[in-house]
Amino acid sequence: LDPKTQSQQQNEWSNVVNADDVLAGKKAPSTLGVEAKGKYELVVHLKHPVPYFKALSVGWNPQNKHVVEKFGKKYGTASKYMVYNGPFVQKGWTGSSLNWKLEKNDQYWDKDKVKLQTVNYSVQKTPSTDYNLYQANKLDGAYLDVQASKRLKGQSGYTVYKLDRTEYLTFNVSKHPELANVDFRRAVSMALNRAQLAKTVGGANTVARTFAGPNEYVDGKNFDQYVESKNPANKYMNYNPTGAKKLYDRALKELGKNKLAFTLMGDDDDVSKKVLEFVQSQLEDTFGKKVDVTVRSMPKTTRVKKMLNGDFEAVFTGLTSGYLDPNSQLHTMMTGQSYNFGKWSNKDFDKYMNNSDKELNPTKRLEDLYNAERVLTDQQGLTPLFHDGQAWMVRPSVKNVEFLGGNFSFKDASVSND
């Protein structure tokens, strides 16, 4: 939370005592409401009880002070400049090597339950090479590109790992009055065939009808499924070209214009380019000469810098949940949040999110989060497109590989002789 770090995640910890003052530079980081009690206990003092705090703190990982100070700037840049307390120890990664491995950590506290002795990693530079190696029994798991994920879907070994991530469009409503028009944003959303888009960019993606990721639970209920059951119509998230045209014409009338033009930017990777082209094509097919969408692809670092500076009109981007609670993604769209790139603001949305932040009754909290999601998609504060999935071919003999938060866990994995 030291402002010098300029972390984009600092706002997640505003419920810690003195966090806001530390972040604003009004108080020293040493005044933050955290303390160590003895060698093994960390105490965090909160301004009020936080219902999702356990989920939020799961991502904490201890750093070995001695090792960090010993290696300095080299820390974390190669296998030999790290220290390990998990089920495996990494060997052979130099920072640029194409092969490395994980070896069982004999000092791990739960080593008796770790079945694998070694996990070998390799990087393939062409999309088809990994699948060819899989077919030749030289790989047990191979990541599939877009074409292969469609071609191999349904075959034995085909495995989808869901990322808790949402790809979306966001509009700079603070600097561009035309884009601040709610009927314009609703029209854009209804003009997009999400099912077709998800298939176009990969066989493992799923249609997004919420901004919150697909793997989040509240009160034992999957949040995405709960939202769908409560609001199956969700009309501004449905593909409806006729309805989109009506809303678009209404927006033009409200703005006193007969045409709107804007630039849609995104990354220069293959998937992003396909999304940009798809959105451009669908909007121009639906609204004809009444819209002019210019597409700009650029390196990710350039796109992120422009977003942070508010130097954009519309952008295609995505967000991965930092922890498995709807608050992780939804809170980023509250007024003044750093990830709220277009500066959208809605009092009802903020009210529901603030209520959910303090509500300890899980049933009531679920309703607050549902209402926040409903307001966000109704007002199209952003436009969710699809949830990401990774398609892999995994040999059926490989059991119990977990995929958590975008990372593989091999602690419980094993290889059978079947």
Phi, psi and omega in degrees: 000355174302124182303339180295334181286336181054035180292140178280354181259007185300327184291346179293341188251021184294343179278355175282139181305130179071005183301313183296321180290324177295315181296326180279356181081009181278335178227155181288149177306332181293344180272356180302145185285055175227147178207152176262130175247105184071199185276339193234006185236125175250128180248128178246123179265122182256153177292329177202162178303134183245112188296335183255014188298323179298316179297321182295322186275353179301328183282358179291134176230131181289145175248137179277109186303316181301316183289318179301316181289325181295314184272339177057233183293342180280346185304127177082000184270350178200164182306318185285351178255030178224166175230151193233139175231013180263189182292342181228157174246134181275139179226138168089003178271124183258352186108338179221000182291150182263356177221138174200177182212161171252133176242144181305135181268106183290351178262002181292139186298332184244035188299334183295338180267354181274116187269326183281142175268326185212142171235120181262130178252145171214148179252129177249134188272344177245143187302329185269343186298318183296321179292323177297321178292325177296314179297330180272010180062028177258350174227143176267342178216134182224127177287136184256139175282182186302311184295315181294325181296330178280319186290324188261000182303131178094348180282158178302130182097344179293123186227134177250126174254118182277127171273145176273072190218146178233128173266139187205167171256141173228147185244142180277084185284345183279331184252347185230100185304325181297320182284344178282349180288121187294326180291328175298311183293323177296319180297317178300313181300316183287343180277354186257125177274092186296324180298317179292319180297314181302319179289325182298322185259004176159141184286349184257000180279155177233152180297135177262125172243004175222160173278322177301146182291166187279353186251018187259142184232144171223131179055036179076006182247135173295124189294317179302313181294324179295315178300317181296321181289328181278330186222065184295334180291303176039054198301330182280357176255005180259147176288116184208082183303322180296312178296324180298317180298319180297315180293323181294318177296323177296319179298316179300317180297316180296327182270352181069036182232162175247002179198147175236140178230136176207162180255130178252118182248160179191183182286168183260019174279168187298314182297313181299319179299320179295321179296313181301315180295321180296311181297314179303313182296315183293320180292318181287329175292322184282315188257358175058225184283359180278357179221147177225107182254117175261131182258134177230116175260144183204163176302147184304319181300323179291317180298315180297318179299318179295320178297315182296329180271358182070022183265068180197165173255303175222147183216145172262124182211186180208163180219130175261136180297135178278340178202157191275068175212140182305334180301329185306313181267319184298322184294341181292344180262009175288157181303127175087357180288147185294330179275357176275074192296326183271001177063034173293145181214134179213124185296320180295317178300313180299321182297313181295321180291319178296322177297316183293334182293335184244352186281115182270346174282112187299328180292315179293322179295321177301320179294320179298316180293322176300314181295324177296314178298319180298315179296317183299314181283330177294317181272353182051051173302331165211170184240096178298141181246299180205158174263135184282144169223147175258129177262129179229156162258120180236127182301131184303338179287346179273122185242150168060036170278126180261150178233104187237123176058031179088004181234149177275142172239125182253010184304315183261006185286154177207166177237121181270169179263007182295000000 
